[in-house]
Amino acid sequence: MVFPLALGLLLGACAHTPTPFRPQAVALQAAGVDALGRGELDRAAGHFALALEYEPRMAEAENGLGLVALRHEDWARAEERFRAALALNEELAEAHLNLAGLLLRREADRDALREARAALAIDPGYADARLLVGELLLRLGRLEEARWELEKLAAAAPRRADVRAANALVLAHLGRPAAAEEEAQAALLLDPQLPAAHRARAEILRRAGDLVAATGELELVIAANPGGVDDRLGHATLLAARGRLDDSARELDALVEAGPRRAEVRFARAFVALARGDLELAAREADQALALRRPYPEARFVHAAALARLGRTADARRELARFLEEAPPGMAAERDLARRALRAPAHELPDWTSLDAPSFDAPSFDAPSFDAPRRVD
């Protein structure tokens, strides 16, 4: 997953900072931004730290140190720096957006949305903040709101390929495949290599039932960025849907090694293990997914299925009761089966065969798809 790195720290943030800073601090801040853009993280950190020695209340420099920590994948330190920047200047939109990216990384979507909206409230023309708001609304299932935000952004930035790609993904989820494909093709015309456009096409094709073509679109993305966990997760899901369970399982094993604390990866592994008949692994991985995310009705449903097939009927029934407390209306078939199972006599093992193919979408690849942020003035 790629989330926003607001690299325009000095130029973007000065508009929100009424206090003038000494020239030495401003020059060091600018040098830190340049070094960060070149990937020279230690040099960037030195510039930002020295800028803070000249101006201890320079929020932009704190934000810069947060970005350095982010590049080092030191999430705790990055959050500390972004919050320190906001304590110095709560009007620094870039720090709100970077904090939103961190919260998104931790799957705290609602908190991320609050921070992204805070950035947008400071600067309604901050295109990357509006794009993140739209994509977070999509992740939260608030499709019409997402569409509205992206329409406003498209009006301000009609030639941003990432905006057209995000629109395509929302339209696909709204059940408008023709419009979604039109937007995806428009994005590809603007930027033929844009990963977000290929992700959107993969989702469009998946929903149309063309799993082979959808797999091919994601493979284009993975070839350009082999380390993208969300893309590889989507790829593993498509392989499973095509019946290539062993290939899917191998990809998921590698993902668990790379990111063991991703709830959706553990759920996908449980889902595929259940389909392969590896019931102990399915139960264990579903339990891991539940430990990482609550509520997670899909994982609880798979957990119940695995437990039932292992003969642990009482445990399965307890999981089903909890599933019914958590499950959304969209899981109607699973809710109905759970109710029927719970009505059966306690000493009888109900028919769980239909649990092997639940009707909810297996792990999605609707991860935010924007690249490095650009401000629209």
TAWO-V797562 format. One record per residue. RES is the residue in one small letter. D_LAST is the distance of its C-alpha to the last C-alpha in Angstrom with 2 decimals. Layout:
BEGIN
res->RES d_last->D_LAST
res->RES d_last->D_LAST
END
This chain:
BEGIN
res->m d_last->26.49
res->v d_last->23.17
res->f d_last->21.04
res->p d_last->17.74
res->l d_last->17.93
res->a d_last->14.92
res->l d_last->15.54
res->g d_last->12.71
res->l d_last->15.05
res->l d_last->15.22
res->l d_last->11.84
res->g d_last->10.25
res->a d_last->13.32
res->c d_last->14.20
res->a d_last->11.99
res->h d_last->14.26
res->t d_last->17.41
res->p d_last->19.26
res->t d_last->22.22
res->p d_last->22.25
res->f d_last->23.64
res->r d_last->26.23
res->p d_last->25.19
res->q d_last->27.20
res->a d_last->25.30
res->v d_last->21.87
res->a d_last->23.29
res->l d_last->24.82
res->q d_last->21.69
res->a d_last->19.86
res->a d_last->23.03
res->g d_last->23.10
res->v d_last->19.65
res->d d_last->20.89
res->a d_last->24.19
res->l d_last->22.77
res->g d_last->20.80
res->r d_last->24.19
res->g d_last->26.01
res->e d_last->28.07
res->l d_last->28.22
res->d d_last->31.06
res->r d_last->29.64
res->a d_last->26.26
res->a d_last->28.23
res->g d_last->30.24
res->h d_last->27.32
res->f d_last->25.79
res->a d_last->29.28
res->l d_last->30.09
res->a d_last->26.90
res->l d_last->28.18
res->e d_last->31.53
res->y d_last->30.06
res->e d_last->27.87
res->p d_last->29.24
res->r d_last->26.63
res->m d_last->23.60
res->a d_last->21.96
res->e d_last->19.57
res->a d_last->22.77
res->e d_last->24.31
res->n d_last->21.36
res->g d_last->21.84
res->l d_last->25.51
res->g d_last->24.76
res->l d_last->22.89
res->v d_last->25.94
res->a d_last->28.23
res->l d_last->26.26
res->r d_last->26.76
res->h d_last->30.42
res->e d_last->30.55
res->d d_last->31.80
res->w d_last->30.32
res->a d_last->32.20
res->r d_last->31.15
res->a d_last->27.48
res->e d_last->27.61
res->e d_last->29.47
res->r d_last->26.83
res->f d_last->23.87
res->r d_last->25.95
res->a d_last->26.93
res->a d_last->23.33
res->l d_last->22.81
res->a d_last->26.14
res->l d_last->24.92
res->n d_last->21.56
res->e d_last->21.11
res->e d_last->17.58
res->l d_last->16.40
res->a d_last->14.26
res->e d_last->14.75
res->a d_last->18.48
res->h d_last->18.59
res->l d_last->17.03
res->n d_last->19.44
res->l d_last->22.26
res->a d_last->21.50
res->g d_last->21.92
res->l d_last->25.21
res->l d_last->26.45
res->l d_last->25.74
res->r d_last->27.79
res->r d_last->30.56
res->e d_last->30.36
res->a d_last->29.57
res->d d_last->27.27
res->r d_last->27.42
res->d d_last->26.70
res->a d_last->23.76
res->l d_last->22.44
res->r d_last->22.88
res->e d_last->20.87
res->a d_last->17.99
res->r d_last->18.03
res->a d_last->18.15
res->a d_last->14.89
res->l d_last->13.34
res->a d_last->15.21
res->i d_last->13.72
res->d d_last->10.05
res->p d_last->10.05
res->g d_last->6.46
res->y d_last->7.95
res->a d_last->8.86
res->d d_last->11.81
res->a d_last->13.23
res->r d_last->13.41
res->l d_last->14.95
res->l d_last->17.40
res->v d_last->18.29
res->g d_last->19.12
res->e d_last->21.17
res->l d_last->22.96
res->l d_last->23.92
res->l d_last->25.33
res->r d_last->27.31
res->l d_last->28.65
res->g d_last->29.76
res->r d_last->27.66
res->l d_last->26.84
res->e d_last->25.98
res->e d_last->23.50
res->a d_last->21.92
res->r d_last->21.81
res->w d_last->20.17
res->e d_last->17.30
res->l d_last->16.79
res->e d_last->17.13
res->k d_last->14.27
res->l d_last->12.11
res->a d_last->13.64
res->a d_last->12.75
res->a d_last->8.97
res->a d_last->9.66
res->p d_last->13.15
res->r d_last->13.81
res->r d_last->13.39
res->a d_last->17.07
res->d d_last->17.09
res->v d_last->15.87
res->r d_last->18.65
res->a d_last->21.06
res->a d_last->20.46
res->n d_last->21.05
res->a d_last->24.20
res->l d_last->25.52
res->v d_last->25.14
res->l d_last->26.84
res->a d_last->29.59
res->h d_last->30.29
res->l d_last->30.38
res->g d_last->33.12
res->r d_last->31.37
res->p d_last->32.13
res->a d_last->31.67
res->a d_last->28.15
res->a d_last->27.39
res->e d_last->28.82
res->e d_last->26.85
res->e d_last->23.54
res->a d_last->24.88
res->q d_last->25.97
res->a d_last->22.63
res->a d_last->21.08
res->l d_last->23.94
res->l d_last->23.45
res->l d_last->19.92
res->d d_last->21.23
res->p d_last->25.04
res->q d_last->25.27
res->l d_last->22.77
res->p d_last->24.91
res->a d_last->23.23
res->a d_last->24.22
res->h d_last->27.76
res->r d_last->27.94
res->a d_last->27.04
res->r d_last->29.71
res->a d_last->32.15
res->e d_last->31.78
res->i d_last->32.18
res->l d_last->35.25
res->r d_last->36.66
res->r d_last->36.58
res->a d_last->38.26
res->g d_last->40.98
res->d d_last->40.35
res->l d_last->40.47
res->v d_last->41.32
res->a d_last->38.25
res->a d_last->36.07
res->t d_last->37.62
res->g d_last->36.87
res->e d_last->33.14
res->l d_last->33.03
res->e d_last->35.17
res->l d_last->32.58
res->v d_last->30.09
res->i d_last->32.79
res->a d_last->33.83
res->a d_last->30.41
res->n d_last->30.22
res->p d_last->33.79
res->g d_last->32.93
res->g d_last->30.78
res->v d_last->32.91
res->d d_last->31.40
res->d d_last->31.82
res->r d_last->35.36
res->l d_last->36.12
res->g d_last->35.09
res->h d_last->37.21
res->a d_last->40.17
res->t d_last->39.90
res->l d_last->40.03
res->l d_last->43.00
res->a d_last->44.78
res->a d_last->44.16
res->r d_last->45.72
res->g d_last->48.76
res->r d_last->48.09
res->l d_last->48.73
res->d d_last->49.96
res->d d_last->46.92
res->s d_last->44.65
res->a d_last->46.68
res->r d_last->46.43
res->e d_last->42.64
res->l d_last->42.51
res->d d_last->44.99
res->a d_last->42.73
res->l d_last->39.73
res->v d_last->41.81
res->e d_last->42.72
res->a d_last->39.10
res->g d_last->37.73
res->p d_last->40.70
res->r d_last->38.79
res->r d_last->36.68
res->a d_last->38.25
res->e d_last->37.28
res->v d_last->38.85
res->r d_last->42.05
res->f d_last->42.12
res->a d_last->41.77
res->r d_last->44.58
res->a d_last->46.72
res->f d_last->46.07
res->v d_last->47.14
res->a d_last->50.06
res->l d_last->51.36
res->a d_last->51.24
res->r d_last->53.15
res->g d_last->55.72
res->d d_last->54.95
res->l d_last->55.34
res->e d_last->55.52
res->l d_last->52.22
res->a d_last->50.63
res->a d_last->51.81
res->r d_last->50.72
res->e d_last->47.21
res->a d_last->46.65
res->d d_last->47.83
res->q d_last->45.36
res->a d_last->42.49
res->l d_last->43.68
res->a d_last->43.86
res->l d_last->40.19
res->r d_last->38.84
res->r d_last->40.32
res->p d_last->40.62
res->y d_last->40.73
res->p d_last->43.04
res->e d_last->42.83
res->a d_last->44.07
res->r d_last->46.71
res->f d_last->47.95
res->v d_last->48.41
res->h d_last->50.04
res->a d_last->52.49
res->a d_last->53.30
res->a d_last->54.05
res->l d_last->56.18
res->a d_last->58.12
res->r d_last->58.91
res->l d_last->60.04
res->g d_last->62.53
res->r d_last->60.89
res->t d_last->61.15
res->a d_last->60.94
res->d d_last->57.76
res->a d_last->56.24
res->r d_last->57.13
res->r d_last->55.53
res->e d_last->52.29
res->l d_last->52.44
res->a d_last->52.90
res->r d_last->49.77
res->f d_last->47.94
res->l d_last->48.81
res->e d_last->47.29
res->e d_last->43.95
res->a d_last->43.64
res->p d_last->41.16
res->p d_last->42.50
res->g d_last->41.11
res->m d_last->43.82
res->a d_last->46.55
res->a d_last->48.90
res->e d_last->48.84
res->r d_last->49.38
res->d d_last->52.35
res->l d_last->53.87
res->a d_last->53.46
res->r d_last->55.25
res->r d_last->58.07
res->a d_last->58.49
res->l d_last->58.70
res->r d_last->61.30
res->a d_last->63.53
res->p d_last->66.41
res->a d_last->65.41
res->h d_last->67.91
res->e d_last->66.63
res->l d_last->63.84
res->p d_last->61.78
res->d d_last->60.69
res->w d_last->57.41
res->t d_last->57.18
res->s d_last->54.28
res->l d_last->52.21
res->d d_last->51.79
res->a d_last->49.25
res->p d_last->47.09
res->s d_last->44.95
res->f d_last->41.66
res->d d_last->39.14
res->a d_last->39.90
res->p d_last->37.14
res->s d_last->33.84
res->f d_last->31.10
res->d d_last->28.20
res->a d_last->26.57
res->p d_last->22.79
res->s d_last->21.76
res->f d_last->18.27
res->d d_last->18.01
res->a d_last->16.15
res->p d_last->12.76
res->r d_last->9.49
res->r d_last->6.15
res->v d_last->3.78
res->d d_last->0.00
END
